[in-house]
Structure formats: structure tokens, C-alpha cells
């Protein structure tokens, strides 16, 4: 917040890397509340809010208060509190005029005393002044009872912005870890359900309007008196000019009075529009979340089916390998029995003949898993090395399957958690398919499955 042209939008664009409209003079370029895109700062998501100043060149103070109040009350109702408030002031100003004092007074009425410890007063545009001059002005501001001193005494901080990203982020860091506190106008409008014209800021603006109306009425009376004095003595042009001045003054008075009378109603209407817009947006977001969750649940269901199918496929393949192992071991036992009773063999000759039989079998290169008969040479039993390899393959397959189950279980847990949050991670299902496909290819290479 701050006066028009104090550098609020420029500060936000620098800190957030955003592109909010900025002005080059005293004409305001911010006619509404603007939110910069969220950005990260020390693992925190930060959203900066730009507001128009109360000395706006195109809108009245009641309009500005209405705009700010609608935003603050609506966000507060929906559970959002401001972490901090940054008030910008040009150190290049040669003096603190009535407009600046009035702007700062309204800022204080918006915040209230409780929230002042979450306020950072920032002096800006140090590059436009000599350092010594700037420091003298800063000291004056911090000791002026009509400006910064009362706020600093209540816990606010005074910092400099040197137009660098580092100084901008340092200012934000000063409030990020503070306990968010509702502003006074938020408590008045939401917690106390007050009429906006009866809030502290509303009363201050009403008092200013009353003074303006008094001044206009005094000017209108003077114009009427002048018109009566000159009636019949002045020329027609002068008379018409005085009448036009009186009419204009009376019109301004009527406009201000009507503005104040319709102020509470206009606030309620704008608040209702904001609520309606946010409700519509929330409903749209809810429908999108439901659709995303339905799609996600469907994909997760398909994934579960695929995982069960794969699990059964591996179980089947492991059973095939286990049968081969059992058959291999059975044939080895049968071959050993036949070898011990075969012609030309005795228990004394067994080691020699077994060695000979094994060498003969290795020379054939056959797997020796079935179809052998007893002969003068021991039948070709399954190669112990082949059996060892087969068992190793089975063990690897079991380990691969267990690892696959573990990973799939983790993926499913994450998927279900994401479903509950209605926040489907990008590419989750596609990533799962890739993981499974890679695993299948690796197993096929090991076992030669088609």
C-alpha cells in the first residue's frame, strides 16, 4: 500500500518477477486490487497484492476504500489472512504534505493497532536523492508524531528499498515468519458485521467528505452573495459566470452527498458480485477436480488390474521353472540309483565312474533333463551347473517380483493419497506404464520369455 506513484507496482514486479502495469508520474495506473503470480521465497509460496492509493487521480476515496474493503473482507471470510503489509513512501519527497499524511492516516485506520507489528514501512527511490539528504528525511519521518513514529512505537519496522531484488526480498522476509493477523477493517466488516461507513476507515473518509461539503457550501454561499451584490450592476456575462459557478458547486455538493449515502449499498453490491464470482470459480474448480478424480480413479483401477495380471503371469512362470527344477532333481536321483546298480560298477568304482559319466555328459552338451536309460556308461543326468543356473534364475525372478510388488505398492499408496487430495500428479499413469514396460523387458532378457 502507499500513495500514488510511490513505487508499489514496481516493487511487486521486481520481487515477484511479474508484469503489473506501472506509472511514470502521479497519475495512478492501479485502479483495482491486483495479485501478482505466486513465487517461491525460502520454500514459501508468496503472493503480493497491489492496491490503489487513496490519492488516486481517477477515483474517489470512497471508491478506493470500497475496492480494498471488498477484497480484504472476502479473502478473510474464506480463511486467508495477510502475512504482512508493506507501506511504500518516496524518500525523494521534499516534504510530507497533507495528501501524504491523509493517505497514511487512512492506512492506519485500515490496519488498526493490533496488526501494526506486521507492518513494514519502506522508504523508496533512494537513487533520486543524495544519501545524506535521504538519511535526514528518514530520521524526520521516524520521529514525526504525525507520520511514522506512532506506528513504529506500536511494533512496525522501517526499512529501505534500494531497487534491487535482494532488498525487495529482504523486506518480504521480515514479515514471512510472522503470525498472520487480521486487519482492523476485516474484523469490523466480517467479525463484527459493521456497516462500512461506520468502520474506522469509513468514519475517517466520511469526516473528510463532510469537510469538503462544508467548503463547497461556503464557496456556493460566497458565489450566491457575489451574485446578489453584482445583480444589476455587472454585465450579463459576469452574471452567467457566477450562476454557473454556483450551479457547479451545488452539483458537487449533491454528488458527494449522494456518494456517501450510496456508499454502504455499493459496497454490499460489489461484495456480492465478488462472492458470486468466487463461488462460480470454486464450483468450476470443484467440477474439474471431480472429473479429474473420476479419471484418476479409473486409471488407478486399470493399473490395479494390470498389476494383478502381471503378478499372475510371474506366478505362472515361476511355477514352470519350479517344475523344471523338481524334474531335474528327480532325474538326478533316478540316475544316481541306476548308476549304482549298473553292470561294471561297484561301490569302490563309483567316484571314478561318476566322474567319467559327468565328463561324458558335458561333452554331449545335452541338457540331460529327460529320456535317459541305464547303460555301460552312466545315464546323462541333468547337469548340476544347469540346475544351479535354473535355481539362480528362479531366485532372481522371485526377487524381481518382490521388488516389483514393493514398488507397485508404493506407487499405489501415492496414487491413493493423490486421489484423496484430488491432485493428480502430472504423467503418473504414463510413468507407471513406463516402469512396468521397462521391468518386463528386463525379465524377458533374463529368462527368454516371449
C-alpha positions in Angstrom: 0.0 0.0 0.0 1.0 3.6 -0.3 0.4 6.9 -2.1 0.0 7.0 -5.9 3.4 6.9 -7.6 5.3 5.6 -4.5 6.5 2.6 -6.5 4.2 -0.2 -5.2 3.7 -1.9 -8.6 7.4 -1.5 -9.5 8.4 -3.1 -6.2 6.0 -6.0 -6.7 7.2 -6.6 -10.3 10.8 -6.7 -9.1 10.1 -9.0 -6.1 7.7 -11.4 -7.9 9.0 -11.2 -11.5 5.6 -10.1 -12.5 4.4 -7.5 -15.1 1.8 -5.4 -13.4 1.1 -2.1 -15.0 3.3 0.8 -13.6 3.0 4.5 -13.9 5.6 7.1 -14.7 4.0 10.1 -12.9 1.5 10.9 -10.3 -1.4 9.5 -12.3 -2.4 6.2 -10.9 -2.1 3.1 -13.0 -3.7 0.8 -10.4 -7.4 1.2 -10.3 -8.2 -2.1 -8.7 -6.6 -4.7 -6.5 -4.1 -6.8 -8.4 -2.5 -10.1 -7.5 1.0 -10.9 -8.8 1.6 -14.6 -9.7 2.8 -16.6 -6.7 6.5 -17.1 -6.4 8.8 -19.1 -4.1 10.9 -17.5 -1.4 12.8 -19.7 1.0 10.5 -22.7 0.4 7.4 -20.4 0.9 4.8 -19.5 -1.7 4.3 -15.8 -1.7 1.6 -13.8 -3.4 1.9 -10.0 -3.4 -1.2 -7.8 -3.6 -1.2 -4.3 -5.3 -3.7 -1.8 -4.1 -4.6 1.7 -5.4 -3.7 4.7 -3.2 -6.3 6.9 -1.5 -5.0 9.9 -3.5 -6.0 8.2 -6.8 -6.3 10.6 -9.6 -9.3 8.8 -11.2 -11.3 7.6 -8.3 -12.8 8.9 -5.1 -11.7 7.8 -1.6 -15.0 6.0 -1.1 -14.4 4.1 -4.3 -10.8 3.2 -3.2 -12.0 2.1 0.2 -14.8 0.1 -1.4 -12.3 -1.7 -3.7 -9.9 -2.5 -0.9 -12.6 -3.5 1.6 -14.3 -5.9 -0.8 -11.0 -7.7 -1.4 -9.9 -7.8 2.3 -13.3 -8.9 3.7 -13.9 -11.5 1.0 -10.5 -13.2 1.4 -10.7 -13.0 5.2 -14.2 -14.7 5.1 -12.6 -17.5 3.1 -9.9 -18.1 5.6 -7.0 -16.1 4.1 -5.0 -13.7 6.3 -2.3 -11.3 5.2 1.2 -12.3 6.4 2.3 -8.7 6.4 1.6 -5.2 5.0 4.2 -3.1 3.2 3.7 0.6 3.1 5.7 2.5 0.4 6.9 6.1 0.8 9.0 8.1 -1.6 12.1 9.4 0.2 12.5 11.8 -2.7 9.5 13.8 -1.5 10.9 17.1 -0.2 8.2 17.3 2.4 5.4 15.3 3.8 2.3 17.2 2.5 -1.3 17.0 3.6 -2.1 14.4 1.0 0.6 12.0 2.2 -0.4 12.5 5.8 -4.0 11.8 5.0 -3.1 8.7 2.9 -1.1 7.3 5.8 -3.8 8.1 8.3 -6.3 6.1 6.3 -3.8 3.3 6.1 -3.5 3.3 9.9 -7.3 3.1 10.2 -7.4 0.2 7.8 -4.8 -1.8 9.8 -5.7 -0.9 13.3 -3.3 -1.2 16.3 -3.2 -5.0 16.6 -1.8 -5.5 13.1 0.9 -2.9 13.2 3.6 -5.4 14.3 3.0 -7.0 10.8 3.7 -3.7 9.0 6.9 -2.7 7.3 7.3 1.0 6.4 9.5 1.1 3.3 11.3 4.2 2.0 11.7 4.1 -1.7 13.6 5.9 -4.5 16.9 6.4 -2.7 18.6 6.8 -6.0 16.8 10.1 -6.6 18.4 11.9 -3.6 21.7 12.5 -2.0 22.4 9.9 0.7 22.8 12.5 3.4 19.6 14.2 2.4 17.7 10.9 2.4 19.0 9.9 5.8 17.9 13.2 7.2 14.4 12.8 5.8 14.3 9.2 7.1 15.2 10.4 10.6 12.5 13.1 10.4 9.9 10.6 9.3 10.7 8.2 12.1 10.4 10.9 14.8 7.4 12.7 13.4 4.3 12.1 15.6 2.1 12.9 12.6 3.7 10.3 10.4 5.8 7.2 11.1 6.7 7.5 14.8 3.3 6.3 16.3 3.3 3.3 14.1 7.0 2.4 14.8 6.2 2.7 18.5 3.5 0.0 18.1 5.8 -2.5 16.5 6.1 -1.6 12.8 9.6 -1.7 11.2 11.3 0.9 9.0 13.3 -0.5 6.0 14.9 0.8 2.8 14.3 -0.4 -0.7 17.3 0.2 -2.9 15.6 -1.0 -6.1 17.4 -4.4 -6.0 15.9 -7.9 -5.9 17.9 -8.5 -2.7 16.4 -5.6 -0.8 12.9 -6.4 -2.1 13.2 -10.0 -0.8 14.8 -8.8 2.5 11.7 -6.7 3.1 9.4 -9.6 2.4 11.5 -11.9 4.6 10.9 -9.5 7.5 7.2 -10.5 7.6 7.1 -14.0 6.2 7.5 -15.8 9.5 5.2 -13.5 11.5 1.8 -14.7 12.7 -0.8 -13.6 10.2 -3.1 -11.0 11.9 -6.5 -9.8 10.5 -6.6 -6.1 9.8 -9.0 -3.8 11.7 -11.3 -3.4 8.7 -11.5 -7.1 8.3 -12.6 -7.6 11.9 -15.1 -4.8 11.6 -16.7 -5.9 8.4 -16.6 -9.7 9.0 -16.4 -10.5 12.7 -18.5 -7.5 13.8 -20.7 -7.2 10.7 -20.4 -3.4 10.7 -21.7 -1.1 8.1 -18.7 0.1 6.0 -19.5 3.7 6.7 -19.1 3.0 10.4 -15.7 1.3 10.2 -12.7 3.4 11.4 -11.6 4.0 7.8 -15.2 4.7 6.7 -15.6 7.3 9.5 -12.3 9.0 8.6 -13.4 9.2 4.9 -16.8 10.5 6.0 -15.2 13.2 8.1 -13.1 14.3 5.1 -16.2 14.3 2.9 -18.1 16.4 5.4 -15.3 18.9 5.4 -15.3 19.0 1.6 -19.0 19.5 1.5 -18.8 22.4 4.1 -16.1 24.1 2.0 -18.2 23.7 -1.2 -21.3 25.1 0.6 -19.2 28.0 1.8 -18.0 28.6 -1.7 -21.6 28.3 -3.0 -22.8 30.9 -0.5 -20.0 33.2 -1.5 -20.9 32.8 -5.1 -24.5 33.5 -4.3 -23.6 36.6 -2.3 -21.4 37.8 -5.0 -24.2 37.2 -7.5 -26.6 39.3 -5.4 -24.2 42.1 -4.9 -23.5 42.3 -8.6 -27.1 41.8 -9.7 -28.0 44.7 -11.9 -24.5 46.2 -11.7 -22.5 43.6 -13.6 -22.8 42.7 -17.2 -24.7 39.6 -18.3 -21.6 37.5 -18.9 -20.3 38.0 -15.4 -23.7 37.2 -14.0 -23.9 34.0 -16.0 -20.4 33.0 -14.9 -21.4 33.4 -11.3 -24.6 31.4 -11.8 -22.6 28.6 -13.5 -20.1 28.5 -10.6 -22.9 28.3 -8.1 -24.6 25.6 -10.1 -21.4 23.6 -10.3 -20.7 23.9 -6.6 -24.2 22.8 -5.7 -23.8 19.9 -8.1 -20.6 18.8 -6.5 -22.2 19.0 -3.1 -25.1 16.9 -4.2 -22.7 14.4 -5.9 -20.6 14.0 -2.7 -23.7 13.6 -0.5 -25.2 11.0 -2.8 -21.8 9.2 -3.0 -21.7 9.0 0.8 -25.4 7.9 1.1 -25.0 5.1 -1.5 -21.5 4.1 -0.3 -22.7 1.2 2.0 -25.1 -0.2 -0.7 -22.4 0.0 -3.4 -20.0 -1.9 -1.1 -22.6 -4.6 -0.5 -23.3 -4.9 -4.2 -19.6 -5.2 -5.1 -19.1 -7.7 -2.3 -22.0 -9.8 -3.6 -20.5 -9.7 -7.1 -17.1 -10.8 -5.7 -18.7 -13.6 -3.7 -20.7 -14.7 -6.7 -17.6 -14.7 -9.0 -15.6 -16.7 -6.4 -18.4 -19.1 -5.8 -18.7 -19.7 -9.6 -15.0 -20.2 -9.8 -15.0 -22.6 -6.9 -17.8 -24.6 -8.4 -16.0 -24.8 -11.7 -12.8 -25.9 -9.9 -14.8 -28.4 -7.9 -16.3 -29.9 -11.1 -12.9 -30.1 -12.7 -11.5 -31.8 -9.6 -14.3 -34.3 -9.6 -13.7 -35.1 -13.3 -10.0 -35.4 -12.7 -10.6 -37.7 -9.7 -13.0 -39.9 -11.7 -10.5 -40.1 -14.5 -7.7 -40.8 -12.0 -9.7 -43.4 -10.1 -10.4 -45.1 -13.5 -6.7 -45.1 -14.4 -5.7 -46.4 -10.9 -8.3 -49.2 -11.3 -6.9 -50.1 -14.7 -3.4 -50.1 -13.2 -4.5 -52.4 -10.4 -6.0 -54.8 -12.9 -2.7 -54.7 -15.0 -0.6 -55.3 -11.9 -2.7 -58.3 -10.9 -2.4 -59.7 -14.4 1.3 -59.3 -14.3 1.5 -60.8 -10.9 -0.3 -63.9 -12.0 1.9 -64.1 -15.1 5.0 -64.2 -13.0 3.5 -66.7 -10.6 2.8 -68.9 -13.6 6.3 -68.6 -15.0 7.8 -69.3 -11.6 5.7 -72.5 -11.3 7.1 -73.6 -14.7 10.6 -73.0 -13.6 9.9 -74.8 -10.3 8.6 -77.9 -12.2 11.8 -77.9 -14.3 13.8 -77.8 -11.1 11.8 -80.6 -9.5 12.0 -82.7 -12.6 15.7 -82.0 -12.9 16.3 -83.1 -9.2 14.1 -86.2 -9.6 16.1 -87.3 -12.7 19.3 -86.8 -10.9 18.2 -89.0 -8.1 16.9 -91.7 -10.5 20.2 -91.6 -12.5 22.2 -92.0 -9.3 20.2 -95.1 -8.3 20.6 -96.7 -11.8 24.3 -95.8 -11.8 24.9 -97.6 -8.5 23.5 -101.0 -9.9 24.6 -100.8 -13.5 26.9 -103.5 -14.9 30.6 -102.9 -14.5 30.2 -100.7 -11.4 30.8 -101.3 -7.8 30.8 -99.0 -4.8 34.6 -98.9 -4.9 34.5 -97.7 -8.5 31.7 -95.2 -8.0 33.7 -92.0 -7.7 35.7 -92.8 -10.8 32.6 -93.8 -12.9 30.6 -90.8 -11.7 33.4 -88.5 -12.8 33.5 -90.4 -16.2 29.7 -90.1 -16.5 29.7 -86.4 -15.8 32.5 -85.8 -18.3 30.7 -87.8 -20.9 27.5 -85.8 -20.3 29.3 -82.5 -20.5 30.9 -83.5 -23.9 27.4 -84.1 -25.3 26.2 -80.6 -24.5 22.8 -82.0 -23.8 20.6 -80.7 -21.0 20.1 -84.2 -19.7 16.7 -83.4 -18.3 14.7 -86.5 -19.6 14.8 -89.7 -21.7 17.9 -91.4 -20.3 18.4 -95.2 -19.9 20.9 -97.2 -17.9 23.9 -98.4 -19.9 27.6 -99.3 -19.5 28.1 -95.5 -19.3 26.1 -93.8 -16.6 22.9 -92.1 -18.0 23.2 -88.4 -18.6 21.7 -86.8 -15.5 20.8 -83.0 -15.6 24.0 -81.0 -15.3 24.4 -79.7 -11.7 25.6 -76.5 -13.2 22.4 -76.2 -15.3 20.4 -76.9 -12.1 22.3 -74.2 -10.3 21.6 -71.7 -13.1 17.9 -72.6 -13.1 17.7 -72.1 -9.4 19.5 -68.8 -9.7 17.0 -67.7 -12.4 14.1 -68.7 -10.1 15.6 -66.7 -7.2 16.2 -63.7 -9.4 12.7 -63.9 -10.7 11.3 -64.1 -7.2 13.5 -61.1 -6.2 12.4 -59.1 -9.2 8.8 -59.9 -8.5 9.1 -58.9 -4.8 10.8 -55.7 -5.8 8.1 -55.0 -8.4 5.4 -55.6 -5.9 7.1 -53.3 -3.4 7.4 -50.5 -6.0 3.9 -51.0 -7.2 2.6 -50.9 -3.7 4.4 -47.6 -3.1 3.0 -46.2 -6.4 -0.5 -47.3 -5.4 -0.2 -45.7 -2.0 0.9 -42.4 -3.6 -1.8 -42.7 -6.2 -4.5 -43.2 -3.5 -3.1 -40.3 -1.5 -3.2 -38.1 -4.6 -6.7 -39.2 -5.2 -7.7 -38.1 -1.7 -6.2 -34.7 -2.3 -7.8 -34.6 -5.8 -4.4 -33.5 -7.2 -3.4 -35.9 -9.8 0.4 -35.7 -10.4 1.3 -35.0 -14.0 2.0 -38.1 -16.0 1.6 -40.5 -13.1 -0.2 -43.2 -15.1 2.2 -42.8 -18.0 5.2 -43.1 -15.7 3.8 -46.3 -14.2 3.3 -47.8 -17.7 7.0 -47.0 -18.5 8.2 -48.5 -15.2 6.2 -51.7 -15.9 7.3 -51.9 -19.5 11.0 -51.5 -18.5 10.6 -54.2 -15.9 9.0 -56.6 -18.4 11.8 -56.2 -20.9 14.4 -56.8 -18.3 12.8 -60.1 -17.2 12.4 -61.2 -20.8 16.1 -60.7 -21.4 16.9 -62.8 -18.3 14.6 -65.7 -19.0 14.0 -65.6 -22.7 10.2 -65.4 -22.3 8.2 -64.5 -25.3 
